């Protein structure tokens, strides 16, 4: 049976109900591509909502896993960072590269595990600059995490503001805000949808970016964008 929009979204809804958030996300991404190809902007906007919800819940699950802020002690074998990791959040830093971060993010997506990946470069003792994955020119500066949290695995959980998980969450939000601020294509155009899609691909999850993407799709529908 072909994966029509209806069958994809039925499967996505079931995955969401089953708590399989990465699978729901993957199915929604497929459905978005089909809706975009068909220029069905109304359906596209509707798909963004379950996509946003799956990514929100996926991030919550990741933040409950293990956290690693920095990879200063890692060798060239970046893939080993994911060994035995079923859920968690990482910030990749020197000596690993943005390309290493991108490869880890792709591996995590393929594994259908709730794992969040960020990249920071360059670093100082007081500030880290978070950057979008390769192909995106987004950057956000954050206060450096305490040295006791850096380049080691720590427990997850972000119930308070004094945890590595909370630092990761705030850094992710800052990077998403920077990406959103960079969007300049006119509302009602396909170009704006494309820019927002690229931003989400580069920074992962961000509530306001998803909302802006749904708004852009609805505006494209009303404007007859092609």
N, CA and C atoms as a LAMMPS dump frame, in Angstrom:
ITEM: TIMESTEP
0
ITEM: NUMBER OF ATOMS
678
ITEM: BOX BOUNDS ff ff ff
-5.0000000000000000e+02 5.0000000000000000e+02
-5.0000000000000000e+02 5.0000000000000000e+02
-5.0000000000000000e+02 5.0000000000000000e+02
ITEM: ATOMS id mol type element x y z
1 1 1 N 0.851 -1.198 0
2 1 2 C 0 0 0
3 1 3 C 0.885 1.246 0
4 2 1 N 0.627 2.184 -0.904
5 2 2 C 1.446 3.395 -0.939
6 2 3 C 1.25 4.231 0.321
7 3 1 N 2.316 4.943 0.703
8 3 2 C 2.242 5.809 1.874
9 3 3 C 1.605 7.135 1.493
10 4 1 N 0.281 7.172 1.456
11 4 2 C -0.414 8.421 1.205
12 4 3 C -0.33 9.294 2.439
13 5 1 N -0.708 10.551 2.29
14 5 2 C -0.709 11.45 3.447
15 5 3 C -1.578 10.895 4.566
16 6 1 N -2.734 10.352 4.211
17 6 2 C -3.638 9.827 5.237
18 6 3 C -3.018 8.657 5.977
19 7 1 N -2.417 7.713 5.233
20 7 2 C -1.83 6.554 5.907
21 7 3 C -0.607 6.958 6.738
22 8 1 N 0.187 7.893 6.215
23 8 2 C 1.343 8.363 6.979
24 8 3 C 0.905 8.988 8.296
25 9 1 N -0.126 9.83 8.239
26 9 2 C -0.549 10.536 9.444
27 9 3 C -1.303 9.629 10.406
28 10 1 N -1.993 8.606 9.892
29 10 2 C -2.587 7.613 10.789
30 10 3 C -1.487 6.885 11.556
31 11 1 N -0.42 6.509 10.848
32 11 2 C 0.709 5.837 11.502
33 11 3 C 1.407 6.769 12.475
34 12 1 N 1.523 8.042 12.087
35 12 2 C 2.156 9.019 12.979
36 12 3 C 1.346 9.195 14.257
37 13 1 N 0.03 9.277 14.124
38 13 2 C -0.833 9.436 15.298
39 13 3 C -0.711 8.23 16.218
40 14 1 N -0.621 7.027 15.624
41 14 2 C -0.482 5.818 16.445
42 14 3 C 0.871 5.81 17.156
43 15 1 N 1.916 6.206 16.446
44 15 2 C 3.244 6.259 17.068
45 15 3 C 3.265 7.245 18.228
46 16 1 N 2.591 8.379 18.053
47 16 2 C 2.527 9.378 19.127
48 16 3 C 1.782 8.809 20.334
49 17 1 N 0.671 8.121 20.079
50 17 2 C -0.108 7.521 21.165
51 17 3 C 0.682 6.429 21.879
52 18 1 N 1.548 5.735 21.131
53 18 2 C 2.355 4.66 21.71
54 18 3 C 3.598 5.173 22.429
55 19 1 N 3.832 6.477 22.353
56 19 2 C 5.024 7.045 22.975
57 19 3 C 6.282 6.882 22.152
58 20 1 N 6.14 6.517 20.878
59 20 2 C 7.292 6.373 19.985
60 20 3 C 7.487 7.708 19.266
61 21 1 N 8.028 8.682 19.984
62 21 2 C 8.111 10.046 19.465
63 21 3 C 9.054 10.175 18.274
64 22 1 N 10.215 9.5 18.285
65 22 2 C 11.071 9.602 17.093
66 22 3 C 10.404 9.05 15.838
67 23 1 N 9.633 7.966 15.978
68 23 2 C 8.937 7.421 14.807
69 23 3 C 7.856 8.371 14.315
70 24 1 N 7.114 8.964 15.243
71 24 2 C 6.106 9.954 14.857
72 24 3 C 6.767 11.109 14.118
73 25 1 N 7.88 11.585 14.629
74 25 2 C 8.602 12.676 13.973
75 25 3 C 8.999 12.308 12.551
76 26 1 N 9.557 11.104 12.376
77 26 2 C 10.013 10.678 11.06
78 26 3 C 8.856 10.588 10.075
79 27 1 N 7.728 10.089 10.521
80 27 2 C 6.563 9.977 9.644
81 27 3 C 6.008 11.352 9.281
82 28 1 N 5.99 12.258 10.247
83 28 2 C 5.514 13.618 9.966
84 28 3 C 6.426 14.319 8.962
85 29 1 N 7.725 14.105 9.06
86 29 2 C 8.66 14.711 8.113
87 29 3 C 8.387 14.185 6.699
88 30 1 N 8.122 12.868 6.583
89 30 2 C 7.76 12.313 5.279
90 30 3 C 6.469 12.942 4.75
91 31 1 N 5.494 13.085 5.644
92 31 2 C 4.214 13.658 5.24
93 31 3 C 4.375 15.117 4.804
94 32 1 N 5.208 15.868 5.508
95 32 2 C 5.458 17.254 5.109
96 32 3 C 6.017 17.326 3.697
97 33 1 N 6.959 16.428 3.389
98 33 2 C 7.559 16.433 2.056
99 33 3 C 6.504 16.161 0.988
100 34 1 N 5.576 15.24 1.276
101 34 2 C 4.519 14.949 0.31
102 34 3 C 3.577 16.143 0.146
103 35 1 N 3.21 16.758 1.265
104 35 2 C 2.31 17.912 1.19
105 35 3 C 2.971 19.068 0.448
106 36 1 N 4.254 19.275 0.689
107 36 2 C 4.97 20.342 -0.006
108 36 3 C 5.042 20.065 -1.501
109 37 1 N 5.309 18.807 -1.87
110 37 2 C 5.388 18.448 -3.28
111 37 3 C 4.054 18.659 -3.986
112 38 1 N 2.959 18.414 -3.25
113 38 2 C 1.62 18.592 -3.821
114 38 3 C 1.123 20.027 -3.704
115 39 1 N 1.937 20.902 -3.102
116 39 2 C 1.532 22.291 -2.848
117 39 3 C 0.244 22.36 -2.029
118 40 1 N 0.076 21.37 -1.154
119 40 2 C -1.099 21.32 -0.28
120 40 3 C -0.727 21.996 1.039
121 41 1 N -0.767 23.316 1.038
122 41 2 C -0.281 24.072 2.186
123 41 3 C -1.206 23.957 3.392
124 42 1 N -2.497 23.743 3.173
125 42 2 C -3.404 23.559 4.304
126 42 3 C -3.061 22.279 5.062
127 43 1 N -2.819 21.198 4.315
128 43 2 C -2.443 19.936 4.951
129 43 3 C -1.066 20.065 5.596
130 44 1 N -0.175 20.762 4.927
131 44 2 C 1.174 20.985 5.461
132 44 3 C 1.082 21.642 6.841
133 45 1 N 0.275 22.679 6.942
134 45 2 C 0.145 23.383 8.22
135 45 3 C -0.41 22.468 9.3
136 46 1 N -1.345 21.582 8.93
137 46 2 C -1.917 20.667 9.921
138 46 3 C -0.886 19.654 10.41
139 47 1 N 0 19.225 9.527
140 47 2 C 1.014 18.23 9.887
141 47 3 C 2.022 18.801 10.879
142 48 1 N 2.254 20.117 10.813
143 48 2 C 3.253 20.722 11.694
144 48 3 C 2.9 20.52 13.171
145 49 1 N 1.611 20.499 13.509
146 49 2 C 1.223 20.387 14.917
147 49 3 C 1.669 19.064 15.541
148 50 1 N 1.337 17.888 14.957
149 50 2 C 1.848 16.657 15.557
150 50 3 C 3.373 16.542 15.47
151 51 1 N 3.97 17.135 14.434
152 51 2 C 5.436 17.144 14.361
153 51 3 C 6.016 17.905 15.546
154 52 1 N 5.464 19.077 15.825
155 52 2 C 5.927 19.879 16.951
156 52 3 C 5.754 19.119 18.265
157 53 1 N 4.605 18.464 18.423
158 53 2 C 4.351 17.74 19.665
159 53 3 C 5.302 16.555 19.822
160 54 1 N 5.545 15.836 18.737
161 54 2 C 6.467 14.698 18.834
162 54 3 C 7.872 15.156 19.194
163 55 1 N 8.295 16.289 18.638
164 55 2 C 9.638 16.787 18.949
165 55 3 C 9.723 17.328 20.361
166 56 1 N 8.644 17.932 20.846
167 56 2 C 8.632 18.416 22.228
168 56 3 C 8.773 17.251 23.2
169 57 1 N 8.016 16.2 22.967
170 57 2 C 8.061 15.038 23.852
171 57 3 C 9.375 14.273 23.696
172 58 1 N 9.892 14.23 22.479
173 58 2 C 11.191 13.595 22.245
174 58 3 C 12.283 14.338 23.013
175 59 1 N 12.228 15.662 23.005
176 59 2 C 13.231 16.431 23.729
177 59 3 C 13.114 16.198 25.229
178 60 1 N 11.888 16.127 25.743
179 60 2 C 11.706 15.841 27.166
180 60 3 C 12.344 14.503 27.529
181 61 1 N 12.127 13.492 26.674
182 61 2 C 12.721 12.183 26.935
183 61 3 C 14.244 12.253 26.879
184 62 1 N 14.771 13.028 25.915
185 62 2 C 16.225 13.172 25.803
186 62 3 C 16.815 13.843 27.039
187 63 1 N 16.125 14.85 27.555
188 63 2 C 16.634 15.578 28.719
189 63 3 C 16.616 14.738 29.991
190 64 1 N 15.828 13.678 29.992
191 64 2 C 15.818 12.764 31.135
192 64 3 C 16.946 11.74 31.051
193 65 1 N 17.571 11.645 29.882
194 65 2 C 18.691 10.729 29.71
195 65 3 C 19.994 11.35 30.184
196 66 1 N 21.1 10.774 29.759
197 66 2 C 22.403 11.298 30.172
198 66 3 C 22.757 12.55 29.374
199 67 1 N 23.524 13.434 30.006
200 67 2 C 23.889 14.72 29.403
201 67 3 C 25.41 14.817 29.313
202 68 1 N 25.881 15.345 28.19
203 68 2 C 27.318 15.597 28.046
204 68 3 C 27.506 16.955 27.405
205 69 1 N 28.138 17.863 28.128
206 69 2 C 28.384 19.224 27.653
207 69 3 C 29.866 19.368 27.306
208 70 1 N 30.189 19.055 26.071
209 70 2 C 31.578 19.185 25.631
210 70 3 C 32.232 17.836 25.385
211 71 1 N 33.176 17.854 24.436
212 71 2 C 33.883 16.624 24.061
213 71 3 C 35.389 16.849 24.004
214 72 1 N 35.902 17.668 24.922
215 72 2 C 37.328 18.008 24.907
216 72 3 C 38.221 16.796 25.077
217 73 1 N 37.719 15.75 25.704
218 73 2 C 38.531 14.575 25.975
219 73 3 C 38.329 13.463 24.96
220 74 1 N 37.602 13.743 23.865
221 74 2 C 37.272 12.701 22.895
222 74 3 C 38.304 12.646 21.774
223 75 1 N 38.519 11.422 21.275
224 75 2 C 39.405 11.265 20.12
225 75 3 C 38.567 11.375 18.851
226 76 1 N 39.107 10.904 17.752
227 76 2 C 38.431 11.069 16.468
228 76 3 C 37.208 10.17 16.302
229 77 1 N 37.023 9.216 17.2
230 77 2 C 35.911 8.279 17.061
231 77 3 C 34.647 8.86 17.686
232 78 1 N 34.054 9.807 16.984
233 78 2 C 32.874 10.483 17.515
234 78 3 C 31.711 9.52 17.709
235 79 1 N 31.606 8.499 16.854
236 79 2 C 30.465 7.578 16.923
237 79 3 C 30.378 6.871 18.267
238 80 1 N 31.512 6.72 18.953
239 80 2 C 31.5 6.009 20.236
240 80 3 C 30.691 6.749 21.29
241 81 1 N 30.442 8.048 21.091
242 81 2 C 29.648 8.808 22.053
243 81 3 C 28.225 8.276 22.165
244 82 1 N 27.747 7.622 21.115
245 82 2 C 26.383 7.112 21.124
246 82 3 C 26.292 5.671 21.599
247 83 1 N 27.422 5.043 21.862
248 83 2 C 27.417 3.647 22.297
249 83 3 C 26.644 3.501 23.605
250 84 1 N 25.624 2.673 23.594
251 84 2 C 24.854 2.409 24.799
252 84 3 C 23.958 3.55 25.235
253 85 1 N 23.834 4.589 24.418
254 85 2 C 23.016 5.752 24.786
255 85 3 C 21.623 5.591 24.185
256 86 1 N 20.646 5.347 25.031
257 86 2 C 19.273 5.2 24.57
258 86 3 C 18.519 6.527 24.571
259 87 1 N 18.962 7.467 25.401
260 87 2 C 18.356 8.797 25.454
261 87 3 C 19.366 9.742 26.072
262 88 1 N 19.415 10.975 25.56
263 88 2 C 20.357 11.926 26.132
264 88 3 C 20.548 13.145 25.253
265 89 1 N 21.411 14.044 25.726
266 89 2 C 21.706 15.297 25.023
267 89 3 C 23.207 15.533 25.057
268 90 1 N 23.773 15.946 23.92
269 90 2 C 25.2 16.193 23.819
270 90 3 C 25.457 17.561 23.204
271 91 1 N 26.524 18.212 23.671
272 91 2 C 27.087 19.373 22.987
273 91 3 C 28.466 18.956 22.49
274 92 1 N 28.639 18.947 21.18
275 92 2 C 29.905 18.556 20.565
276 92 3 C 30.817 19.769 20.488
277 93 1 N 32.065 19.593 20.918
278 93 2 C 33.051 20.679 20.898
279 93 3 C 34.376 20.136 20.384
280 94 1 N 35.374 21.033 20.249
281 94 2 C 36.724 20.617 19.867
282 94 3 C 37.191 19.48 20.782
283 95 1 N 37.938 18.51 20.22
284 95 2 C 38.512 18.476 18.869
285 95 3 C 37.573 17.937 17.789
286 96 1 N 36.354 17.588 18.158
287 96 2 C 35.384 17.148 17.16
288 96 3 C 34.846 18.356 16.404
289 97 1 N 34.254 18.109 15.248
290 97 2 C 33.85 19.187 14.339
291 97 3 C 32.337 19.271 14.2
292 98 1 N 31.903 20.327 13.519
293 98 2 C 30.482 20.464 13.213
294 98 3 C 30.011 19.316 12.332
295 99 1 N 30.877 18.827 11.454
296 99 2 C 30.518 17.685 10.609
297 99 3 C 30.326 16.434 11.455
298 100 1 N 31.162 16.269 12.499
299 100 2 C 30.967 15.152 13.419
300 100 3 C 29.61 15.26 14.11
301 101 1 N 29.261 16.476 14.52
302 101 2 C 27.969 16.693 15.177
303 101 3 C 26.826 16.336 14.24
304 102 1 N 26.941 16.74 12.982
305 102 2 C 25.897 16.437 12.006
306 102 3 C 25.761 14.931 11.8
307 103 1 N 26.894 14.225 11.714
308 103 2 C 26.849 12.777 11.524
309 103 3 C 26.207 12.091 12.726
310 104 1 N 26.53 12.571 13.935
311 104 2 C 25.927 12.003 15.138
312 104 3 C 24.424 12.252 15.156
313 105 1 N 23.999 13.442 14.74
314 105 2 C 22.572 13.757 14.702
315 105 3 C 21.854 12.843 13.711
316 106 1 N 22.47 12.589 12.563
317 106 2 C 21.866 11.71 11.567
318 106 3 C 21.786 10.279 12.078
319 107 1 N 22.842 9.828 12.773
320 107 2 C 22.835 8.482 13.34
321 107 3 C 21.755 8.347 14.397
322 108 1 N 21.612 9.378 15.232
323 108 2 C 20.579 9.359 16.271
324 108 3 C 19.192 9.304 15.647
325 109 1 N 18.973 10.067 14.579
326 109 2 C 17.677 10.054 13.893
327 109 3 C 17.393 8.675 13.309
328 110 1 N 18.398 8.075 12.689
329 110 2 C 18.222 6.751 12.088
330 110 3 C 17.905 5.698 13.136
331 111 1 N 18.505 5.846 14.31
332 111 2 C 18.292 4.87 15.387
333 111 3 C 16.925 4.998 16.039
334 112 1 N 16.212 6.111 15.739
335 112 2 C 14.897 6.384 16.328
336 112 3 C 14.989 6.446 17.861
337 113 1 N 16.074 7.06 18.352
338 113 2 C 16.24 7.239 19.796
339 113 3 C 16.146 8.729 20.135
340 114 1 N 15.616 9.077 21.319
341 114 2 C 15.533 10.49 21.704
342 114 3 C 16.888 11.02 22.161
343 115 1 N 17.649 11.508 21.201
344 115 2 C 18.995 12.023 21.475
345 115 3 C 19.11 13.386 20.8
346 116 1 N 19.49 14.402 21.576
347 116 2 C 19.666 15.741 21.046
348 116 3 C 21.133 16.075 20.878
349 117 1 N 21.468 16.699 19.759
350 117 2 C 22.862 17.042 19.448
351 117 3 C 22.968 18.534 19.158
352 118 1 N 23.894 19.22 19.845
353 118 2 C 24.24 20.596 19.545
354 118 3 C 25.739 20.674 19.27
355 119 1 N 26.152 21.781 18.649
356 119 2 C 27.572 22.005 18.389
357 119 3 C 27.965 23.379 18.897
358 120 1 N 29.107 23.46 19.587
359 120 2 C 29.597 24.73 20.122
360 120 3 C 31.04 24.96 19.677
361 121 1 N 31.284 26.146 19.13
362 121 2 C 32.64 26.51 18.715
363 121 3 C 32.635 27.98 18.292
364 122 1 N 33.602 28.803 18.706
365 122 2 C 34.672 28.468 19.639
366 122 3 C 34.206 28.605 21.085
367 123 1 N 35.075 28.284 22.018
368 123 2 C 34.73 28.347 23.426
369 123 3 C 35.731 29.206 24.185
370 124 1 N 35.26 29.833 25.246
371 124 2 C 36.14 30.491 26.209
372 124 3 C 35.742 29.989 27.593
373 125 1 N 36.442 30.457 28.613
374 125 2 C 36.104 30.041 29.97
375 125 3 C 34.757 30.595 30.422
376 126 1 N 34.294 31.664 29.783
377 126 2 C 33.06 32.306 30.237
378 126 3 C 31.893 32.155 29.272
379 127 1 N 32.166 31.853 28.006
380 127 2 C 31.073 31.796 27.02
381 127 3 C 31.316 30.709 25.984
382 128 1 N 30.229 30.072 25.566
383 128 2 C 30.241 29.127 24.457
384 128 3 C 29.347 29.686 23.353
385 129 1 N 29.764 29.497 22.112
386 129 2 C 28.953 29.91 20.978
387 129 3 C 28.338 28.675 20.336
388 130 1 N 27.023 28.57 20.434
389 130 2 C 26.308 27.463 19.81
390 130 3 C 26.073 27.797 18.352
391 131 1 N 26.247 26.813 17.481
392 131 2 C 26.076 27.038 16.047
393 131 3 C 25.166 25.979 15.449
394 132 1 N 24.427 26.378 14.396
395 132 2 C 23.638 25.418 13.648
396 132 3 C 24.544 24.409 12.975
397 133 1 N 24.005 23.242 12.665
398 133 2 C 24.793 22.221 12.002
399 133 3 C 25.176 22.697 10.603
400 134 1 N 26.18 22.081 9.958
401 134 2 C 26.711 22.58 8.678
402 134 3 C 25.621 22.919 7.672
403 135 1 N 25.847 24.037 6.973
404 135 2 C 24.894 24.512 5.993
405 135 3 C 24.006 25.621 6.511
406 136 1 N 24.122 25.937 7.799
407 136 2 C 23.286 26.987 8.391
408 136 3 C 24.168 27.981 9.129
409 137 1 N 23.88 29.254 8.939
410 137 2 C 24.693 30.298 9.553
411 137 3 C 23.955 30.897 10.749
412 138 1 N 23.681 30.061 11.749
413 138 2 C 23.016 30.519 12.96
414 138 3 C 23.988 30.375 14.12
415 139 1 N 23.988 31.338 15.015
416 139 2 C 24.869 31.263 16.173
417 139 3 C 24.223 31.964 17.357
418 140 1 N 24.484 31.443 18.545
419 140 2 C 23.969 32.046 19.781
420 140 3 C 25 31.85 20.874
421 141 1 N 25.309 32.923 21.583
422 141 2 C 26.294 32.841 22.655
423 141 3 C 25.59 32.589 23.986
424 142 1 N 26.144 31.648 24.746
425 142 2 C 25.613 31.304 26.07
426 142 3 C 26.74 31.342 27.086
427 143 1 N 26.392 31.581 28.333
428 143 2 C 27.384 31.46 29.39
429 143 3 C 27.911 30.034 29.411
430 144 1 N 29.21 29.895 29.613
431 144 2 C 29.792 28.559 29.647
432 144 3 C 29.225 27.769 30.83
433 145 1 N 28.996 26.471 30.655
434 145 2 C 28.549 25.667 31.793
435 145 3 C 29.667 25.555 32.836
436 146 1 N 29.324 25.31 34.079
437 146 2 C 30.359 25.118 35.095
438 146 3 C 31.358 24.043 34.673
439 147 1 N 32.602 24.236 35.024
440 147 2 C 33.643 23.299 34.593
441 147 3 C 33.356 21.878 35.067
442 148 1 N 32.687 21.729 36.194
443 148 2 C 32.378 20.398 36.721
444 148 3 C 31.397 19.638 35.833
445 149 1 N 30.696 20.358 34.964
446 149 2 C 29.742 19.71 34.053
447 149 3 C 30.354 19.407 32.699
448 150 1 N 31.535 19.932 32.424
449 150 2 C 32.067 19.891 31.063
450 150 3 C 32.783 18.579 30.748
451 151 1 N 32.544 18.106 29.495
452 151 2 C 33.249 16.952 28.931
453 151 3 C 33.194 15.722 29.831
454 152 1 N 32.022 15.476 30.38
455 152 2 C 31.781 14.257 31.146
456 152 3 C 30.285 13.969 31.114
457 153 1 N 29.95 12.72 31.338
458 153 2 C 28.549 12.343 31.38
459 153 3 C 27.956 12.687 32.739
460 154 1 N 26.785 13.293 32.727
461 154 2 C 26.082 13.642 33.961
462 154 3 C 24.637 13.155 33.858
463 155 1 N 23.959 12.994 34.991
464 155 2 C 22.557 12.556 34.935
465 155 3 C 21.672 13.607 34.289
466 156 1 N 20.557 13.166 33.733
467 156 2 C 19.599 14.076 33.128
468 156 3 C 18.616 14.614 34.147
469 157 1 N 17.585 15.26 33.633
470 157 2 C 16.568 15.856 34.499
471 157 3 C 16.744 17.357 34.556
472 158 1 N 15.673 18.101 34.236
473 158 2 C 15.768 19.568 34.197
474 158 3 C 14.696 20.209 35.07
475 159 1 N 14.428 19.591 36.214
476 159 2 C 13.404 20.125 37.114
477 159 3 C 13.808 21.451 37.74
478 160 1 N 15.107 21.703 37.831
479 160 2 C 15.589 22.963 38.393
480 160 3 C 16.463 23.658 37.358
481 161 1 N 16.85 24.889 37.669
482 161 2 C 17.687 25.656 36.729
483 161 3 C 19.17 25.407 36.945
484 162 1 N 19.522 24.51 37.832
485 162 2 C 20.94 24.282 38.13
486 162 3 C 21.349 22.855 37.765
487 163 1 N 20.985 22.445 36.562
488 163 2 C 21.36 21.118 36.086
489 163 3 C 21.956 21.223 34.685
490 164 1 N 22.812 20.272 34.304
491 164 2 C 23.316 20.252 32.923
492 164 3 C 22.196 20.158 31.895
493 165 1 N 21.129 19.432 32.214
494 165 2 C 20.011 19.306 31.275
495 165 3 C 19.356 20.665 31.034
496 166 1 N 19.21 21.45 32.082
497 166 2 C 18.611 22.778 31.914
498 166 3 C 19.521 23.671 31.08
499 167 1 N 20.831 23.578 31.3
500 167 2 C 21.768 24.367 30.486
501 167 3 C 21.606 23.982 29.02
502 168 1 N 21.542 22.694 28.715
503 168 2 C 21.391 22.246 27.333
504 168 3 C 20.09 22.778 26.736
505 169 1 N 19.018 22.724 27.511
506 169 2 C 17.728 23.187 27.025
507 169 3 C 17.769 24.685 26.718
508 170 1 N 18.381 25.476 27.596
509 170 2 C 18.472 26.914 27.37
510 170 3 C 19.345 27.232 26.16
511 171 1 N 20.427 26.473 25.989
512 171 2 C 21.293 26.688 24.829
513 171 3 C 20.549 26.376 23.539
514 172 1 N 19.786 25.302 23.541
515 172 2 C 18.995 24.932 22.375
516 172 3 C 17.969 26.008 22.036
517 173 1 N 17.32 26.555 23.054
518 173 2 C 16.344 27.624 22.838
519 173 3 C 17.001 28.866 22.253
520 174 1 N 18.179 29.212 22.768
521 174 2 C 18.89 30.393 22.273
522 174 3 C 19.262 30.231 20.805
523 175 1 N 19.705 29.032 20.434
524 175 2 C 20.07 28.796 19.036
525 175 3 C 18.831 28.863 18.142
526 176 1 N 17.717 28.302 18.61
527 176 2 C 16.475 28.383 17.843
528 176 3 C 16.001 29.812 17.671
529 177 1 N 16.14 30.614 18.726
530 177 2 C 15.757 32.027 18.626
531 177 3 C 16.608 32.757 17.599
532 178 1 N 17.901 32.433 17.57
533 178 2 C 18.793 33.059 16.595
534 178 3 C 18.406 32.666 15.17
535 179 1 N 18.041 31.398 14.99
536 179 2 C 17.616 30.941 13.666
537 179 3 C 16.34 31.647 13.234
538 180 1 N 15.395 31.774 14.161
539 180 2 C 14.134 32.446 13.83
540 180 3 C 14.375 33.903 13.442
541 181 1 N 15.281 34.564 14.139
542 181 2 C 15.576 35.969 13.852
543 181 3 C 16.206 36.153 12.477
544 182 1 N 16.789 35.096 11.937
545 182 2 C 17.463 35.205 10.635
546 182 3 C 16.504 35.048 9.456
547 183 1 N 15.279 34.62 9.701
548 183 2 C 14.322 34.39 8.613
549 183 3 C 13.889 35.733 8.036
550 184 1 N 14.058 35.909 6.738
551 184 2 C 13.711 37.216 6.16
552 184 3 C 12.861 37.119 4.901
553 185 1 N 12.554 35.905 4.424
554 185 2 C 11.691 35.779 3.246
555 185 3 C 10.285 36.263 3.59
556 186 1 N 9.6 36.782 2.62
557 186 2 C 8.288 37.391 2.834
558 186 3 C 7.242 36.342 3.188
559 187 1 N 6.376 36.67 4.142
560 187 2 C 5.27 35.797 4.503
561 187 3 C 4.361 35.602 3.289
562 188 1 N 3.93 34.359 3.08
563 188 2 C 3.083 34.053 1.933
564 188 3 C 3.848 33.475 0.763
565 189 1 N 5.175 33.318 0.916
566 189 2 C 6.002 32.77 -0.156
567 189 3 C 6.527 31.386 0.215
568 190 1 N 6.807 30.591 -0.79
569 190 2 C 7.421 29.284 -0.584
570 190 3 C 8.818 29.456 0.013
571 191 1 N 9.472 30.552 -0.345
572 191 2 C 10.822 30.796 0.179
573 191 3 C 10.83 30.87 1.693
574 192 1 N 9.785 31.445 2.29
575 192 2 C 9.735 31.526 3.75
576 192 3 C 9.57 30.135 4.365
577 193 1 N 8.731 29.32 3.751
578 193 2 C 8.583 27.947 4.22
579 193 3 C 9.928 27.228 4.157
580 194 1 N 10.642 27.4 3.053
581 194 2 C 11.928 26.728 2.869
582 194 3 C 12.948 27.192 3.904
583 195 1 N 12.978 28.486 4.192
584 195 2 C 13.919 29.004 5.178
585 195 3 C 13.628 28.433 6.571
586 196 1 N 12.366 28.344 6.909
587 196 2 C 11.998 27.815 8.218
588 196 3 C 12.283 26.319 8.313
589 197 1 N 12.054 25.594 7.241
590 197 2 C 12.402 24.177 7.218
591 197 3 C 13.901 23.989 7.436
592 198 1 N 14.697 24.797 6.741
593 198 2 C 16.147 24.698 6.873
594 198 3 C 16.578 25.023 8.301
595 199 1 N 15.937 26.01 8.906
596 199 2 C 16.279 26.376 10.285
597 199 3 C 16.001 25.221 11.234
598 200 1 N 14.85 24.58 11.086
599 200 2 C 14.52 23.457 11.959
600 200 3 C 15.462 22.282 11.73
601 201 1 N 15.875 22.068 10.495
602 201 2 C 16.823 20.991 10.219
603 201 3 C 18.163 21.246 10.893
604 202 1 N 18.533 22.52 11.01
605 202 2 C 19.839 22.879 11.564
606 202 3 C 19.857 22.928 13.077
607 203 1 N 18.73 23.274 13.695
608 203 2 C 18.739 23.455 15.158
609 203 3 C 17.901 22.42 15.889
610 204 1 N 17.192 21.577 15.157
611 204 2 C 16.396 20.546 15.826
612 204 3 C 15.053 21.077 16.264
613 205 1 N 14.782 20.974 17.544
614 205 2 C 13.464 21.336 18.056
615 205 3 C 13.434 22.779 18.54
616 206 1 N 12.337 23.487 18.231
617 206 2 C 12.148 24.843 18.737
618 206 3 C 10.681 25.193 18.542
619 207 1 N 9.988 25.492 19.629
620 207 2 C 8.54 25.7 19.586
621 207 3 C 8.149 26.827 18.622
622 208 1 N 8.794 27.979 18.758
623 208 2 C 8.398 29.129 17.95
624 208 3 C 8.716 28.942 16.472
625 209 1 N 9.772 28.202 16.152
626 209 2 C 10.069 27.915 14.755
627 209 3 C 8.959 27.067 14.132
628 210 1 N 8.458 26.086 14.884
629 210 2 C 7.359 25.27 14.377
630 210 3 C 6.105 26.124 14.159
631 211 1 N 5.82 26.979 15.116
632 211 2 C 4.641 27.842 14.975
633 211 3 C 4.786 28.758 13.766
634 212 1 N 5.981 29.287 13.571
635 212 2 C 6.223 30.154 12.414
636 212 3 C 6.095 29.37 11.103
637 213 1 N 6.514 28.104 11.116
638 213 2 C 6.405 27.277 9.918
639 213 3 C 4.938 27.031 9.562
640 214 1 N 4.12 26.721 10.567
641 214 2 C 2.692 26.529 10.309
642 214 3 C 2.057 27.817 9.795
643 215 1 N 2.425 28.949 10.384
644 215 2 C 1.904 30.248 9.916
645 215 3 C 2.314 30.511 8.471
646 216 1 N 3.552 30.174 8.142
647 216 2 C 4.051 30.4 6.778
648 216 3 C 3.292 29.541 5.772
649 217 1 N 2.977 28.302 6.172
650 217 2 C 2.229 27.422 5.272
651 217 3 C 0.811 27.946 5.049
652 218 1 N 0.176 28.402 6.126
653 218 2 C -1.179 28.943 5.973
654 218 3 C -1.167 30.201 5.097
655 219 1 N -0.149 31.029 5.269
656 219 2 C -0.038 32.231 4.438
657 219 3 C 0.228 31.858 2.981
658 220 1 N 1.021 30.803 2.763
659 220 2 C 1.276 30.344 1.397
660 220 3 C -0.008 29.857 0.742
661 221 1 N -0.856 29.19 1.534
662 221 2 C -2.136 28.712 1.014
663 221 3 C -3.003 29.884 0.566
664 222 1 N -3.123 30.876 1.428
665 222 2 C -4.001 32.011 1.11
666 222 3 C -3.438 32.866 -0.014
667 223 1 N -2.088 32.851 -0.121
668 223 2 C -1.478 33.663 -1.172
669 223 3 C -1.312 32.933 -2.482
670 224 1 N -1.704 31.64 -2.51
671 224 2 C -1.582 30.858 -3.739
672 224 3 C -0.152 30.63 -4.153
673 225 1 N 0.751 30.446 -3.157
674 225 2 C 2.176 30.271 -3.456
675 225 3 C 2.419 29.013 -4.283
676 226 1 N 3.353 29.128 -5.226
677 226 2 C 3.725 28.012 -6.1
678 226 3 C 5.221 27.789 -6.044
